[in-house]
C-alpha cells in the first residue's frame, strides 16, 4: 500500500471531536457513580435522622471541604491523563495540596491535644469500618470512571488508573461524609486519607489491565 493511500484511508472518515469531550465524559461517569454510591449508602446504612441539625453545624461543611477539593483537582488530573501528552505536573500538585493541608492540620491538632486524648481523637468510634466503607462506596464511581477513561486515549496507564482511583475515592468519601458521625480532624487525616489512597491504589492496579488499548 502506498503512503498516499494509507493517509487517505486514515483520514477518510474523520469525525470532529466534541468540545470538552473528556470533561463531559468524566462528568457523566461521576453522575452515575454518585447516584449509585448514594443508593448503596441508603441501602446499607439508611439516612441519618439528625441530618437537618447536622447541616447547621460548621464542622459538617468543613469536613466536606476535603473530598470536594480533592474531587475537583482529581477531575482535572484524570481528564489530562486521558489525553496523550497532556501536561500533568501542576494537576498532580493540585491533587496533593488537599492531602498536605489535611495532614498538617491534623498533626497540629494532635500535638495541641493533651497526650492522653490523642489516640481517642485519631480512632474515634468508627475507625474499624470507616476506611472499608469509603472504599466500598467508591467502587461504583471507580467502575464508571475507569469505563470513561477507557473511552479516551490514556497512554500512562498506571497513572491514569491512579488518577481515576483518586477521583472515585474522593467521590466515595463525599457520599460517606453525609453519613459519618466523626468530627475530629485527626480522624479524617488518618482514615479518610487512607480510604482515598486505597481506592487510588486499586485504580493503579486495574489501569494497566483495563485501560490497555
VENCOR-V156642 format. One record per residue. RES is the residue in three letters. PHI is phi as a letter, one per 40 degrees, with the letter a starting at -180 (999 if undefined). PSI is psi in degrees with one decimal (999 if undefined). BURIAL is b if it has 9 or more other C-alpha atoms within 8 Angstrom, else e. Layout:
BEGIN
res->RES phi->PHI psi->PSI burial->BURIAL
res->RES phi->PHI psi->PSI burial->BURIAL
END
This chain:
BEGIN
res->UNK phi->999 psi->130.4 burial->e
res->UNK phi->c psi->154.1 burial->e
res->UNK phi->d psi->-40.9 burial->e
res->UNK phi->c psi->-36.9 burial->e
res->UNK phi->c psi->-39.1 burial->e
res->UNK phi->c psi->-43.8 burial->b
res->UNK phi->c psi->-41.0 burial->e
res->UNK phi->c psi->-41.0 burial->e
res->UNK phi->c psi->-38.9 burial->e
res->UNK phi->c psi->-28.7 burial->e
res->UNK phi->b psi->1.2 burial->e
res->UNK phi->c psi->-44.2 burial->e
res->UNK phi->b psi->36.9 burial->e
res->UNK phi->c psi->138.6 burial->e
res->UNK phi->b psi->138.4 burial->e
res->UNK phi->c psi->140.7 burial->e
res->UNK phi->c psi->135.8 burial->e
res->UNK phi->c psi->138.5 burial->e
res->UNK phi->c psi->141.1 burial->e
res->UNK phi->f psi->39.3 burial->e
res->UNK phi->c psi->-45.1 burial->e
res->UNK phi->c psi->-41.5 burial->b
res->UNK phi->c psi->-42.2 burial->b
res->UNK phi->c psi->-38.9 burial->e
res->UNK phi->c psi->-43.1 burial->b
res->UNK phi->c psi->-35.8 burial->b
res->UNK phi->c psi->-38.4 burial->e
res->UNK phi->c psi->-39.7 burial->e
res->UNK phi->c psi->-40.3 burial->b
res->UNK phi->c psi->-35.9 burial->b
res->UNK phi->c psi->-43.8 burial->e
res->UNK phi->c psi->-43.9 burial->b
res->UNK phi->c psi->-41.7 burial->b
res->UNK phi->c psi->-43.9 burial->b
res->UNK phi->c psi->-44.3 burial->e
res->UNK phi->c psi->-42.9 burial->b
res->UNK phi->c psi->-40.4 burial->b
res->UNK phi->c psi->-42.8 burial->b
res->UNK phi->c psi->-40.5 burial->e
res->UNK phi->c psi->-40.3 burial->b
res->UNK phi->c psi->-45.5 burial->b
res->UNK phi->c psi->-40.5 burial->b
res->UNK phi->c psi->-43.8 burial->e
res->UNK phi->c psi->-39.7 burial->e
res->UNK phi->b psi->-15.0 burial->e
res->UNK phi->g psi->-166.2 burial->e
res->UNK phi->b psi->134.9 burial->e
res->UNK phi->c psi->131.9 burial->e
res->UNK phi->c psi->-22.7 burial->e
res->UNK phi->c psi->19.1 burial->e
res->UNK phi->d psi->-43.9 burial->e
res->UNK phi->d psi->-41.6 burial->e
res->UNK phi->c psi->-36.4 burial->e
res->UNK phi->c psi->-35.7 burial->e
res->UNK phi->c psi->-19.6 burial->e
res->UNK phi->c psi->-3.6 burial->e
res->UNK phi->c psi->143.9 burial->e
res->UNK phi->c psi->-41.3 burial->e
res->UNK phi->c psi->-27.3 burial->e
res->UNK phi->c psi->-44.1 burial->b
res->UNK phi->c psi->-32.3 burial->b
res->UNK phi->c psi->-40.4 burial->e
res->UNK phi->c psi->-37.5 burial->b
res->UNK phi->c psi->-20.7 burial->b
res->UNK phi->c psi->-36.9 burial->e
res->UNK phi->c psi->-55.2 burial->b
res->UNK phi->c psi->-32.8 burial->b
res->UNK phi->c psi->-48.2 burial->b
res->UNK phi->c psi->-37.9 burial->b
res->UNK phi->c psi->-41.3 burial->b
res->UNK phi->c psi->-44.3 burial->b
res->UNK phi->c psi->-45.1 burial->e
res->UNK phi->c psi->-40.1 burial->b
res->UNK phi->c psi->-30.3 burial->b
res->UNK phi->c psi->-43.5 burial->b
res->UNK phi->c psi->-42.8 burial->b
res->UNK phi->c psi->-48.1 burial->b
res->UNK phi->c psi->-39.5 burial->b
res->UNK phi->c psi->-38.9 burial->b
res->UNK phi->c psi->-39.4 burial->b
res->UNK phi->c psi->-17.3 burial->b
res->UNK phi->c psi->-5.5 burial->b
res->UNK phi->b psi->127.6 burial->b
res->UNK phi->c psi->132.3 burial->e
res->UNK phi->g psi->-0.8 burial->e
res->UNK phi->c psi->136.5 burial->e
res->UNK phi->c psi->137.9 burial->e
res->UNK phi->b psi->-0.8 burial->b
res->UNK phi->c psi->-49.4 burial->e
res->UNK phi->c psi->-33.3 burial->e
res->UNK phi->c psi->-40.5 burial->b
res->UNK phi->c psi->-40.8 burial->b
res->UNK phi->c psi->-42.1 burial->e
res->UNK phi->c psi->-35.0 burial->b
res->UNK phi->c psi->-37.6 burial->b
res->UNK phi->c psi->-23.4 burial->e
res->UNK phi->d psi->-46.3 burial->e
res->UNK phi->c psi->-36.1 burial->b
res->UNK phi->c psi->-42.8 burial->b
res->UNK phi->c psi->-46.3 burial->e
res->UNK phi->c psi->-45.4 burial->e
res->UNK phi->d psi->-46.8 burial->b
res->UNK phi->c psi->-36.7 burial->b
res->UNK phi->c psi->-45.7 burial->e
res->UNK phi->c psi->-42.4 burial->b
res->UNK phi->c psi->-41.9 burial->b
res->UNK phi->c psi->-42.1 burial->b
res->UNK phi->c psi->-44.1 burial->e
res->UNK phi->c psi->-40.6 burial->b
res->UNK phi->c psi->-46.9 burial->b
res->UNK phi->c psi->-20.5 burial->b
res->UNK phi->c psi->-5.0 burial->e
res->UNK phi->c psi->141.3 burial->e
res->UNK phi->d psi->141.3 burial->e
res->UNK phi->d psi->-35.1 burial->e
res->UNK phi->c psi->-15.2 burial->e
res->UNK phi->b psi->-4.7 burial->e
res->UNK phi->c psi->-45.7 burial->b
res->UNK phi->c psi->-37.0 burial->e
res->UNK phi->c psi->-37.7 burial->e
res->UNK phi->c psi->-38.4 burial->b
res->UNK phi->c psi->-29.1 burial->b
res->UNK phi->c psi->-32.1 burial->b
res->UNK phi->f psi->-143.6 burial->b
res->UNK phi->b psi->-6.4 burial->e
res->UNK phi->b psi->22.8 burial->e
res->UNK phi->c psi->-24.7 burial->b
res->UNK phi->c psi->-24.5 burial->e
res->UNK phi->b psi->-13.8 burial->e
res->UNK phi->c psi->-51.7 burial->b
res->UNK phi->c psi->-43.1 burial->b
res->UNK phi->c psi->-38.6 burial->e
res->UNK phi->c psi->-40.7 burial->b
res->UNK phi->c psi->-46.7 burial->b
res->UNK phi->c psi->-42.6 burial->b
res->UNK phi->c psi->-45.3 burial->e
res->UNK phi->c psi->-14.7 burial->b
res->UNK phi->c psi->-19.1 burial->b
res->UNK phi->c psi->-43.2 burial->b
res->UNK phi->d psi->-42.1 burial->b
res->UNK phi->c psi->-38.6 burial->b
res->UNK phi->c psi->-43.8 burial->b
res->UNK phi->c psi->-43.9 burial->b
res->UNK phi->c psi->-41.4 burial->b
res->UNK phi->c psi->-41.9 burial->b
res->UNK phi->c psi->-38.7 burial->b
res->UNK phi->c psi->-39.7 burial->b
res->UNK phi->c psi->-43.3 burial->b
res->UNK phi->c psi->-36.1 burial->b
res->UNK phi->c psi->-30.6 burial->b
res->UNK phi->c psi->-4.2 burial->e
res->UNK phi->c psi->-142.6 burial->b
res->UNK phi->b psi->57.9 burial->b
res->UNK phi->c psi->137.7 burial->b
res->UNK phi->b psi->-25.3 burial->b
res->UNK phi->c psi->84.1 burial->e
res->UNK phi->c psi->-39.8 burial->b
res->UNK phi->c psi->-44.4 burial->b
res->UNK phi->c psi->-39.3 burial->b
res->UNK phi->c psi->-41.6 burial->b
res->UNK phi->c psi->-38.6 burial->b
res->UNK phi->c psi->-44.4 burial->b
res->UNK phi->c psi->-41.1 burial->b
res->UNK phi->c psi->-38.1 burial->b
res->UNK phi->c psi->-38.8 burial->b
res->UNK phi->c psi->-41.7 burial->b
res->UNK phi->c psi->-45.9 burial->b
res->UNK phi->c psi->-39.4 burial->b
res->UNK phi->c psi->-39.7 burial->b
res->UNK phi->c psi->-39.1 burial->b
res->UNK phi->c psi->-39.6 burial->b
res->UNK phi->c psi->-40.0 burial->b
res->UNK phi->c psi->-38.5 burial->b
res->UNK phi->d psi->-42.9 burial->b
res->UNK phi->c psi->-43.7 burial->b
res->UNK phi->c psi->-30.9 burial->b
res->UNK phi->c psi->-21.8 burial->b
res->UNK phi->c psi->-17.0 burial->e
res->UNK phi->b psi->-33.8 burial->e
res->UNK phi->c psi->141.4 burial->e
res->UNK phi->c psi->-5.0 burial->e
res->UNK phi->c psi->132.9 burial->b
res->UNK phi->b psi->20.2 burial->b
res->UNK phi->c psi->126.1 burial->b
res->UNK phi->c psi->-43.1 burial->b
res->UNK phi->d psi->-35.2 burial->b
res->UNK phi->c psi->-46.2 burial->b
res->UNK phi->c psi->-41.1 burial->b
res->UNK phi->c psi->-22.1 burial->b
res->UNK phi->c psi->-61.5 burial->b
res->UNK phi->c psi->-33.3 burial->b
res->UNK phi->c psi->-46.7 burial->b
res->UNK phi->c psi->-40.7 burial->b
res->UNK phi->c psi->-40.3 burial->b
res->UNK phi->c psi->-46.4 burial->b
res->UNK phi->c psi->-40.2 burial->b
res->UNK phi->c psi->-41.3 burial->b
res->UNK phi->c psi->-42.6 burial->b
res->UNK phi->c psi->-39.5 burial->b
res->UNK phi->c psi->-39.1 burial->b
res->UNK phi->c psi->-39.2 burial->b
res->UNK phi->c psi->-42.3 burial->b
res->UNK phi->c psi->-40.0 burial->b
res->UNK phi->c psi->-35.2 burial->b
res->UNK phi->c psi->-37.4 burial->b
res->UNK phi->c psi->-33.1 burial->b
res->UNK phi->d psi->-56.8 burial->b
res->UNK phi->c psi->-23.7 burial->b
res->UNK phi->c psi->-45.9 burial->e
res->UNK phi->c psi->-33.6 burial->e
res->UNK phi->c psi->-0.2 burial->b
res->UNK phi->c psi->136.4 burial->e
res->UNK phi->c psi->999 burial->e
END
